[in-house]
Amino acid sequence: MSLSSSQQRSILLKKNIIASFLIKGWSALVLLLMVPATLHCLGVYKNGIWLTISSMLVWIDNMDVGLGNGLRNKVAEYMAHDDTYRTRRIISSTFVLLICIIIPILFALIALILACDTYSFFNVSPSIVDNLDQILIVTLLFVCTSFVFKLIGNIYMGLQLPAISNLLIVIGQSLALIGTYIVYYKGSHSLMQIALVNTIAPLVIYLLSIPYTFYYKYPQLRPSLKFVDLTEARTIIKTGLHFFIIQISGIILFASSNLLISKLFSPDMVTPYQITYRYFSIMLVVFTVICMPFWNATTDAYEKKDMQWIRQATKKLRIMLIGILIGMIIMILVSKYVYAIWIGQIISIDLNMSIIMACYIFILIYSMRYSYFLNGLGKLRLQLYFSTGAAIVFIPLAYLVTSLTHNIIWFIAVMCFVNIPGLIVNRMQFCKLINHKAKGIWAL
């Protein structure tokens, strides 16, 4: 007896969630080990500098004008109809567009580094780090190259195989961890070497994945210049631009926090912030593992008018959210002991910071519970408005609150505050869509 498309989708979803749990468990362990390794290697001050630089490198990952997320939606849409020809055209065209985007960005950023006082920008002492410009330029070269080839991950997500995309990421993280320990045991404690191993490692893995993906597993999807069709690419640019604006807003809200903390307080305050963030973001990782496969499975279900499947899926996530909340309360209660085992006595972290960070992460998770479904349905307009509004408000409000309180706890509280309106609207829009009551702006 053949399975229905709904059953096949659910089976594939379960397989990806199980595989992703194993992979993300591996990833969480790697990231946890990376914190003390880098901290012991660089010390609190240099580690804060590297965390600030690496958070800014994330900005480049999001300069694809939303093409990556637009591509994954189109791949899911075309493959739902078994249209490999259009899928190959859209993949080939997107690769070419990304190359055209990243080359001028790379040259512009290098020129900016050479022209500006980067030490003042990052609030770094030249007596402690004497080669900051060289570190920035070298890491830029490798990150910009990865920018193009990481598109392979979006293709796997569009094929409803996010576990493979996660696997590529975690192998790169593992390679970076091995490189970090080599630097540590060599006794060099070099910020340049830490930057190199963390930017070269993911690029190596993406390059190695190319022959497997396009010459063995999916030769019918292999990109080629003869399949480049910029008119085809226009189909993802409109959706991609919405994703892009949301991504840029996310960068301002999330990736800029390290830089703001470095400037408003000092580079060594970035370290405790990042330690608490990484600790509680374990739950964010867990929920992402569950939510990520729903994105393109939702696209598939929506294309096939299977709204009942979407309703059943969201009920399961509601139960999971309760489990996440209980887990985070337990994490707060045991945080003191976990920090002692994890990082020792190098740094002391206040309980209030753990509590407010847990609140911030839970707000993100709660919002994600709806936004991933909305992304899969391509309903992005309200997300765009509220994420942009949050980004506009965040930096001036953070400066104002910090100048009044001089307390990093209130800085994180601002991060919580600006994300709450988006959470409320995401929930309202999803409920209207799923109950066929969405009209006007709610249907866009």
Disulfide bonds with the S-S distance in Angstrom:
none
